[in-house]
Amino acid sequence: MITMMQQFGILYRTPGRIVAAQTEEELRELLSTTLRGLYRSLLRYELYVGHTDDDLVPVGTQGEGHYTSGVKLLTALKSRLLLREDHGGLGHTHVFPSLQGVKRGSMMSAPLLDAGSPIGLIVIEAAPDTADFTTFDLDVLEGIAALFSLALQRLHSKQSAYAQARVERDRKSASTVQRRLMSKSLPGNIGVTVHAEYLPAFDVGGDFYELDYLGDGKIGGAIGDVSGKGVSAALIMSRVSSDVRRALRTGAGPSGVLKSVNAALADVESEIFVTASCIRLDAAHRKLTVANAGHIPLIVRRANGDVFTFGAPSGTPLGMIPCEYKDEEIDLGPLDIVLLMTDGLVEALDRPSDRMGMELLLGLIKYAPHDPKLINERILNAVNKMKGQRPLDDVTLVALQLEP
């Protein structure tokens, strides 16, 4: 028979061992070893996790004659509570004497608690014809259950922290990949200066822009906004961006590019749609061609200070229905600036009392210095003042200026 001093010795060493455990499997093995050391008359024990009497799940059994179902002791415990008319439930400690007539030993149970709420249960049974468990034995079991519960919560917290860290790393990686999918800078000496800004509402987003040099002084480009946010929108964005890039390189005009991408999206089983505006800029002849699929118009700022929108929608957003899109053409002059953007920028400038975001945007562009980078900075500073440092929607802004 184990002495009280031996029990104290085991209890003294147990906290340090529990802290050293790195996995739930190690914890369960430690619990088994500790219980066998504390109660030499122990025949079997069962460990459960769950929050209520009805959802307890066995995760550990140990001892002679243990049952593969893992619920034999729990069934016996509930029967004894019923016979004793104990309505305290399994969320409290219990001790029962042996039943000599059916050769069942003394039983004890102690809940695993988290801030007073049950998260599991330990049930142990002594061998028949051995001394019954005492209230001191029950106090010891309650202490072991508390230690085990704290250790289990610590492991879960650590696992959650590791999982969150992995998610954060994945998000940062996805954000890096997404930004690499955006257009690289155009070659120099083609007659166009470009400055672009991309601010996703989350780590990844559904906005995209694409600029590609087509040769002979011509630039093909597109800007778009996938409905929705986050990872699902980013996945569709990568697909659409790739389709746009391929279509631009076929030599198709803006309306043809949109028609091609729209047909490709018809194969995607999703309720997501994409607004987009596609351009072809002939820097040598200073002509801009635009086709619009449900997107906000682009904005032109002339070198003389005139500011106006151009390229209204001629068809539905991509991915909704088969549609024909129309090209619009405009002549540009030296130093004229063309701005493409997504509607997250306009929405960010809307005030609670009105929907004047576009009017405010036109005013910002009109009175900004005539430089693509400075115009973009002025716009984004206004967005930050209106909505704070984190926009509610993705914001993308691309400015192209014809060189003299």
BELDATA-V755302 format. One record per residue. N is the residue number from 1. RES is the residue in one small letter. PSI is psi in whole degrees, -180 to 180 (none if undefined). OMEGA is omega in radians with two decimals (* if undefined). D_CENTER is the distance of its C-alpha to the mean C-alpha in whole Angstrom. Layout:
<<N/RES/PSI/OMEGA/D_CENTER> <N/RES/PSI/OMEGA/D_CENTER>>
This chain:
<<1/m/135/-3.11/55> <2/i/140/-3.14/53> <3/t/165/3.12/54> <4/m/-37/3.14/52> <5/m/-38/3.10/52> <6/q/-39/3.10/50> <7/q/-44/3.11/48> <8/f/-38/3.12/47> <9/g/-43/3.11/47> <10/i/-44/-3.14/44> <11/l/-33/-3.14/42> <12/y/-38/-3.08/43> <13/r/-22/-3.00/41> <14/t/-46/-3.11/38> <15/p/-44/3.13/36> <16/g/-39/3.12/36> <17/r/-38/3.13/36> <18/i/-42/3.13/33> <19/v/-33/-3.10/31> <20/a/-17/-3.11/32> <21/a/134/-3.08/30> <22/q/-15/-3.12/27> <23/t/162/3.09/26> <24/e/-34/3.10/26> <25/e/-43/3.08/29> <26/e/-40/3.14/31> <27/l/-43/-3.13/30> <28/r/-39/3.10/32> <29/e/-40/3.10/35> <30/l/-40/3.10/35> <31/l/-44/3.13/36> <32/s/-47/-3.14/38> <33/t/-42/-3.11/40> <34/t/-45/-3.12/40> <35/l/-39/3.11/41> <36/r/-34/3.12/44> <37/g/-36/-3.10/45> <38/l/-36/-3.03/46> <39/y/94/-3.09/47> <40/r/-20/3.11/50> <41/s/2/-3.07/51> <42/l/129/3.08/47> <43/l/-44/3.14/47> <44/r/160/3.00/44> <45/y/160/3.07/40> <46/e/142/-3.14/37> <47/l/135/-3.11/34> <48/y/154/2.96/31> <49/v/148/-3.10/28> <50/g/165/-3.04/27> <51/h/-19/-3.13/27> <52/t/168/3.13/30> <53/d/-29/-3.01/33> <54/d/-17/-3.09/32> <55/d/20/3.09/29> <56/l/131/-3.10/30> <57/v/128/3.13/29> <58/p/132/3.10/32> <59/v/-4/3.13/30> <60/g/135/3.04/33> <61/t/151/-3.12/37> <62/q/143/3.01/40> <63/g/170/-3.13/44> <64/e/136/3.05/47> <65/g/23/-3.14/47> <66/h/154/-2.99/43> <67/y/142/-3.09/42> <68/t/-25/3.13/39> <69/s/-25/3.11/38> <70/g/14/-3.09/37> <71/v/10/-3.08/38> <72/k/-46/-3.13/41> <73/l/-38/3.13/41> <74/l/-42/3.10/39> <75/t/-44/3.12/41> <76/a/-40/3.13/44> <77/l/-46/3.13/43> <78/k/-38/3.12/42> <79/s/-42/3.14/46> <80/r/-38/3.07/47> <81/l/-39/3.13/45> <82/l/-44/3.14/47> <83/l/-36/-3.11/50> <84/r/-4/-3.10/50> <85/e/42/3.12/48> <86/d/113/-3.10/46> <87/h/12/3.13/43> <88/g/-24/3.11/41> <89/g/178/-3.08/39> <90/l/-4/3.09/37> <91/g/5/3.12/35> <92/h/164/3.07/38> <93/t/150/3.13/40> <94/h/147/3.01/43> <95/v/138/-3.10/46> <96/f/145/3.07/49> <97/p/169/3.11/52> <98/s/157/3.07/53> <99/l/96/-3.02/55> <100/q/-32/-3.09/58> <101/g/-30/-3.14/59> <102/v/10/3.11/56> <103/k/49/3.03/55> <104/r/133/-3.11/52> <105/g/178/3.09/51> <106/s/150/-3.10/50> <107/m/151/3.01/46> <108/m/155/3.04/44> <109/s/148/3.09/40> <110/a/134/-3.12/38> <111/p/153/2.91/34> <112/l/126/-3.03/31> <113/l/146/3.02/30> <114/d/108/-3.08/27> <115/a/38/3.10/28> <116/g/-9/-3.14/31> <117/s/137/-3.11/29> <118/p/137/3.05/29> <119/i/4/3.14/27> <120/g/-174/-3.04/29> <121/l/141/2.99/33> <122/i/129/3.09/36> <123/v/131/3.11/39> <124/i/153/3.13/42> <125/e/136/3.10/46> <126/a/161/3.08/49> <127/a/148/3.07/51> <128/p/156/3.09/54> <129/d/22/3.01/57> <130/t/166/-3.10/56> <131/a/144/3.12/55> <132/d/152/3.02/53> <133/f/146/-3.12/50> <134/t/173/3.07/51> <135/t/-30/3.05/49> <136/f/-43/3.08/49> <137/d/-39/3.13/47> <138/l/-41/3.10/45> <139/d/-40/3.12/44> <140/v/-45/-3.14/43> <141/l/-39/3.11/41> <142/e/-40/3.10/39> <143/g/-42/3.11/38> <144/i/-42/3.13/37> <145/a/-40/3.12/35> <146/a/-44/3.11/33> <147/l/-45/-3.13/33> <148/f/-41/3.13/31> <149/s/-45/3.12/29> <150/l/-42/3.13/28> <151/a/-39/3.13/28> <152/l/-43/3.12/25> <153/q/-38/3.11/23> <154/r/-44/3.12/23> <155/l/-44/3.14/22> <156/h/-39/3.12/19> <157/s/-43/3.12/18> <158/k/-43/3.12/19> <159/q/-39/3.11/17> <160/s/-40/3.12/14> <161/a/-43/3.10/14> <162/y/-44/-3.13/14> <163/a/-42/3.13/11> <164/q/-39/3.11/9> <165/a/-40/3.10/12> <166/r/-41/3.11/11> <167/v/-44/3.14/7> <168/e/-41/3.10/8> <169/r/-41/3.13/11> <170/d/-40/3.14/9> <171/r/-42/3.13/8> <172/k/-39/3.10/11> <173/s/-43/3.13/13> <174/a/-40/3.11/11> <175/s/-41/3.12/12> <176/t/-46/3.13/16> <177/v/-42/-3.11/16> <178/q/-42/3.14/16> <179/r/-32/3.08/18> <180/r/-27/3.10/20> <181/l/-27/3.10/20> <182/m/159/-3.04/22> <183/s/140/2.96/26> <184/k/170/3.13/27> <185/s/148/3.13/30> <186/l/158/3.10/33> <187/p/154/3.09/37> <188/g/167/3.06/39> <189/n/34/3.05/42> <190/i/5/3.04/41> <191/g/11/-3.10/42> <192/v/135/3.01/38> <193/t/135/-3.08/36> <194/v/138/2.98/33> <195/h/125/-3.06/30> <196/a/148/3.06/26> <197/e/136/3.11/24> <198/y/118/-3.10/20> <199/l/95/3.10/17> <200/p/145/3.09/14> <201/a/-32/3.05/13> <202/f/-169/-3.13/9> <203/d/-37/3.06/9> <204/v/157/-3.08/10> <205/g/-173/-3.05/12> <206/g/1/3.07/14> <207/d/153/3.02/18> <208/f/156/2.93/20> <209/y/152/-3.10/23> <210/e/128/3.04/26> <211/l/132/-3.08/29> <212/d/131/3.09/32> <213/y/124/-3.06/35> <214/l/-1/-3.10/38> <215/g/163/3.12/41> <216/d/33/3.10/44> <217/g/15/-3.09/42> <218/k/140/3.10/40> <219/i/130/3.01/36> <220/g/144/-3.12/34> <221/g/165/3.09/30> <222/a/153/3.02/28> <223/i/142/-3.07/25> <224/g/166/-3.10/23> <225/d/113/3.10/20> <226/v/133/3.10/18> <227/s/141/-3.09/17> <228/g/179/-3.10/14> <229/k/173/3.01/11> <230/g/-154/-2.97/8> <231/v/-44/-3.10/7> <232/s/-43/3.10/10> <233/a/-38/-3.13/12> <234/a/-37/3.12/12> <235/l/-45/3.09/13> <236/i/-39/3.12/16> <237/m/-45/-3.10/17> <238/s/-37/3.12/18> <239/r/-48/-3.10/20> <240/v/-43/-3.14/22> <241/s/-42/3.12/22> <242/s/-42/3.12/24> <243/d/-40/3.11/26> <244/v/-44/-3.12/27> <245/r/-45/3.13/28> <246/r/-42/-3.11/30> <247/a/-38/3.11/32> <248/l/-38/-3.06/33> <249/r/-6/3.05/34> <250/t/-12/-3.09/37> <251/g/2/3.13/38> <252/a/149/3.06/38> <253/g/173/-3.11/38> <254/p/-45/-3.13/35> <255/s/-37/3.11/36> <256/g/-38/3.10/36> <257/v/-48/-3.12/33> <258/l/-41/3.13/31> <259/k/-42/-3.14/33> <260/s/-47/-3.12/32> <261/v/-38/3.11/28> <262/n/-42/3.13/28> <263/a/-38/3.13/30> <264/a/-36/-3.14/28> <265/l/-19/3.12/25> <266/a/-22/3.14/27> <267/d/-9/-3.11/26> <268/v/120/3.13/23> <269/e/89/-3.10/22> <270/s/152/3.07/20> <271/e/2/3.14/20> <272/i/140/3.05/18> <273/f/170/-3.03/21> <274/v/123/2.95/22> <275/t/142/-3.08/24> <276/a/151/3.02/26> <277/s/132/-3.09/29> <278/c/141/-3.09/31> <279/i/157/2.86/34> <280/r/121/-3.11/37> <281/l/117/3.08/38> <282/d/96/-3.04/42> <283/a/-32/-3.10/42> <284/a/-42/-3.11/46> <285/h/1/3.08/47> <286/r/53/3.09/45> <287/k/139/3.12/43> <288/l/127/3.09/40> <289/t/135/-3.05/39> <290/v/140/2.93/36> <291/a/142/-2.98/34> <292/n/128/3.11/32> <293/a/80/3.07/30> <294/g/17/-3.08/29> <295/h/165/3.06/27> <296/i/148/-3.12/29> <297/p/158/3.00/32> <298/l/171/-3.11/32> <299/i/137/3.11/34> <300/v/132/2.98/38> <301/r/115/3.11/39> <302/r/160/3.09/43> <303/a/-25/3.14/45> <304/n/1/3.08/47> <305/g/-11/3.11/44> <306/d/139/-3.13/44> <307/v/132/3.14/40> <308/f/161/3.08/39> <309/t/156/-3.13/37> <310/f/146/3.07/37> <311/g/61/3.12/36> <312/a/160/-3.14/35> <313/p/134/3.07/33> <314/s/3/-3.14/36> <315/g/178/-3.09/33> <316/t/162/3.03/30> <317/p/156/-3.12/27> <318/l/142/3.08/26> <319/g/6/-3.11/25> <320/m/-64/-3.13/27> <321/i/160/3.02/31> <322/p/138/-3.02/33> <323/c/146/3.00/34> <324/e/134/-3.13/37> <325/y/155/-3.08/36> <326/k/144/3.07/39> <327/d/141/2.97/39> <328/e/145/-3.07/40> <329/e/142/3.12/42> <330/i/144/3.07/43> <331/d/139/3.11/45> <332/l/161/3.09/44> <333/g/171/3.09/46> <334/p/137/3.11/46> <335/l/0/3.02/43> <336/d/147/-3.12/41> <337/i/134/3.09/38> <338/v/129/-3.12/35> <339/l/124/3.03/32> <340/l/142/-3.07/29> <341/m/168/3.04/26> <342/t/163/-3.01/23> <343/d/-13/3.06/23> <344/g/-31/3.12/21> <345/l/-45/-3.14/23> <346/v/-43/3.13/26> <347/e/-35/3.13/24> <348/a/-26/-3.13/23> <349/l/-9/3.07/27> <350/d/140/3.06/28> <351/r/157/-3.10/29> <352/p/-30/-3.06/29> <353/s/-10/-3.11/33> <354/d/-180/3.10/33> <355/r/59/-3.04/31> <356/m/23/-3.10/33> <357/g/-43/-3.13/30> <358/m/-40/3.11/32> <359/e/-42/3.10/35> <360/l/-40/3.13/34> <361/l/-45/3.13/32> <362/l/-38/3.11/35> <363/g/-40/3.11/37> <364/l/-43/-3.11/35> <365/i/-40/-3.08/36> <366/k/-39/-3.03/39> <367/y/8/3.07/40> <368/a/158/3.01/38> <369/p/149/-3.06/40> <370/h/73/-3.13/40> <371/d/130/-3.05/38> <372/p/-41/-3.14/34> <373/k/-44/-3.11/33> <374/l/-35/3.07/34> <375/i/-47/3.13/33> <376/n/-43/3.14/30> <377/e/-41/3.14/30> <378/r/-42/-3.14/32> <379/i/-47/-3.10/29> <380/l/-33/3.05/26> <381/n/-39/3.11/28> <382/a/-39/3.09/29> <383/v/-45/-3.13/25> <384/n/-37/3.14/24> <385/k/-35/-3.09/27> <386/m/-42/-2.99/26> <387/k/3/-3.08/23> <388/g/-179/-3.03/22> <389/q/-15/-3.13/20> <390/r/110/-3.12/17> <391/p/155/3.13/18> <392/l/-20/3.12/16> <393/d/163/3.08/16> <394/d/143/3.13/16> <395/v/123/3.09/19> <396/t/136/-3.07/22> <397/l/123/-3.13/25> <398/v/125/3.13/28> <399/a/129/3.11/31> <400/l/131/3.14/34> <401/q/132/3.05/38> <402/l/128/3.11/41> <403/e/157/-3.13/43> <404/p/none/*/47>>
